[in-house]
Amino acid sequence: MDYLKEFTAKIQSLDRSRSPYEVFKDFLTLSAYSLAQPFYRSEEIELKYKYISSKYTKEQAEEFPKLLAFLVSALEKQHQDFLGEVFMQMNLGNAVNGQYFTPYRVSKMMSKLTGIHVKKYANSEIMTLCEPCCGSGGMVIAFAECLLEQNINYQHCLYVEATDIDEMCYKMTYIQLSLLGIPAKVIWGDSLSMRYNEVLYTPFFFLGDFKQKLEDRERISNMQEAVSKDTSVNTGNQLKLFKFL
């Protein structure tokens, strides 16, 4: 099945009284919140979900889970930036903001070039990746796939912080990283001004207990820094107590 063709066709035909842009944006909102709500149990998320659903008839609303199923099947088939391809193929990007997403094959090549050195982190508790302008998350997905190719389970050791100023990009990234099991903090906001509108953590952030892992990492880092500054002790012996990450 051509999931991309089927997905775009359904977006365009779901509600012809609305633009494909609006339908796709509503799909992203409904999907993102349905993935987040089991972990947040937020009344605000529930109200936003119900508001978007109320814009459509019962039959139309039932098409959104089918769209999500297409996405799940496409990502199960292979790691890819599926939503990014939909976004570009349907010409939903904002040229003024420079929304031309990197093709996935290019992201994969760049990830292989930068990810070739990650083997040395294979036995570490956690490695981190920051993506300050994440688009639809293609670069993060490509990096995660490169880890798998090196027999490194990113679901256990990779923590991502991904930010984008565009709401749709933020939600595309959240959905795809969630479905691929990538532990991440996804931010809708401006990386330069550090002003944020909304933050969501992916399911595997909670399932992998990454909050505790990050706290442990920071605590060990602070202890190592304190030891290195203490010139009154034999730092060569003291540092053996700690595991460098």
N, C-alpha and C positions, 0 to 999 in steps of 0.2 A: 504493500500500500504506500502511496505517496502521501505521507502525513502532512507535509507542507502544503501541498495542493488542496487536500481535503480541509485542512484547518483554515486556510485563507478563504476558501469558497464558503465555508460555514459562517465566518465572520461577516462576509459581505452580504449573505442572504438572511441572517438571523433576524434583523429588523430593518427593513428598507426605509423606514421613516427616520432612521438615525444614520449618521455617517459611520463608515467602518472605523474611523478614529475613535469615536465615542464608544462603539461596541467593544472594540479591543481594549480600551482603557477600563471599561466596566468589567470585562473578563479578568483583567489583571487585578483589579481591586477585590473582586469576589474570590479569586483563587488565592491571592496572598493572605487574605483574612481567614479563609477557611483552613489554610495550612497553619496559621499562627494561633488561632483561637483555642485549640485544645491545650496549648501550653500557657496562654495568657488569661483565658477565661475573663475577658474584658467586656464590660457592658458597652463601652464606647465602640469597640470593634463590632460587637453584635448589632448595634444601631446603624452603623455605617453599612454593614452587609445588608441589613433589611431595607435600608433606603435605596440602595442600588437595585436590589431584586424587585422592589415595588415599581420600578420604571418599566418593567416588562410584563407581558402576559405570563400565565402559568406555563404555557407550552414553550414560550421563548426562554423563560428562566431555566427550564429543564435542559436547554441546549448548552448551557455554560459548563456543567459537569462533563458533557461529552467532549467539549473542547479541551478541557483539562485532561481527559483520558487520551486524546490524541497526543498531547504534549508528553504525558507519561510514557506512552508507547514509543514515541520518537526517541526519548532520552534512554529508555531501556535498550533500544536497538544500538545506540552508540552515543558517546559523549559528543555533544555538539551545542552550538549556540542557536537553538531552534527559534526562540522568540526574537532574537536579534535578526534572524533571516526573515521572519514574518514582518517585522518592523520595517526593514529596508525594502522588501519585495512589494509591500503595500504602500510604499512612499509615505510613511507616517512620520518620518524624521523632520526635524527643524533645521533647515540648511543654515539659517542665521546663527544658530548655536553650534554649528559644525557637527551635526549628528550624522556622521558617516562611520558606521561601525567597522572595526577591523574584521576582515573575513576570517573565519575560524581557522582555516589552514595556515594563515599568517600568524595568528595567535599561537597555534600549535608549534610552529617553527621557532618563534621567539621564546616560548616556554621551554623548548628543548635546549635552546642555547643557554638560557639562564638557569634551567633546572638540572643541568648536568652535574652540578656540584652538590646537590642535596643529599647524596648518599651518606655524607659524613654526619647528617642529622638523623639518619635512619633509626638510631637507637635512643634518640632524645625523646623526652616526654612530650614536647610540643615545639612546632615551628610556626612562625607567623608570616602572614602575607598582607600587605596593605595595598589597596587599589583605590586611589583618591578620585578617579573619574571612571567609574566601572562600566558605564553603558549598560548593556544587557548581561554583563558578567562573563562574556566570552573568554577573556584572558584568564580569569580565575578557573573556569571550567577546563581550559586547555592545560593549565598548570597542574590541576588535580589529576587529569588524565596522564600527564607525564609522570607523576608520582606513582600511579598504578603500574605504569610500564616498567618502573624500577622496583616493583614489588613492595612499595611503601603504601600502606593503607591510610589514605588521607583522612578518613573518618575518625581515626584515633589520634592523629598527631598534628593535623593542620588546623590553624585558626586564622580566619580571614576577617579583615575589616574593609568593607567596600562602601564607597560613597558616590552619590551622584546628585547633581542639582536638579535633575529632571525627575518628576514623580513617576512617570511611566518606566524610566530606566531603573529607578530604585525598586519598583515592584517586579519588573522582569528579572532582575538579579536575584531578588529574594525568592521568587518562585523557583527558578532553575537551580539555585544553590540548595534550596530546601529539598527538592525532589532528588537531587544527586547526593544528598547526605553530606554536604560540606558544612562543617561547623563555622558559623559566621555571624558577625554583627553587620547588618546592612542599614545604611543611613541615607535618608533623604535630606540633603543639605548641601551647603557650600564648603568645600574643603579648604578654601583660602580664608574665608572670614570665620570659619568654625561655627557657623550658625546652622542649627539643625531643626528640621520640621518634624521628623518622625524617625524612630529607630525600632527595628525588629530583629530579634535573634532567630536564626534558623532552628528547626527542631533538633538537629544533631548537636547544637550547642548545649541544649539541655540534656539530651540523651547521653552525651559523652562527658557530662559533668565538667565542661570547659571553664565554668566560673571558678571551680575549685582548682583546676589545673593552672589557670592564669594567676590566681592568688598565690599558689605554691611557687610558681615561677618568680613572681615579684619578691616574695619573701626570701627565697634563696639568693636572688640577685642582690638584695639589700644586705644580706648577711655576708656575701662575698665582698661587696664593696666596703663594708665595715672592717672586715678582716684585712683587706688590702691596705687600708689606711692606718691600721694599728702597727706602727713600727716597733712597738715594744715586744712583739711576739715573733716567733719564727714562722713567717707566712708560708714558707715552703712546706712545712708540716701541716699547718692549719688548713691549707687549701685542699689537702687530700680528703678532708671531711666532706667536701661538697661536690656535687655532680654538676659539671658545667653543661649548660644547655645551648 
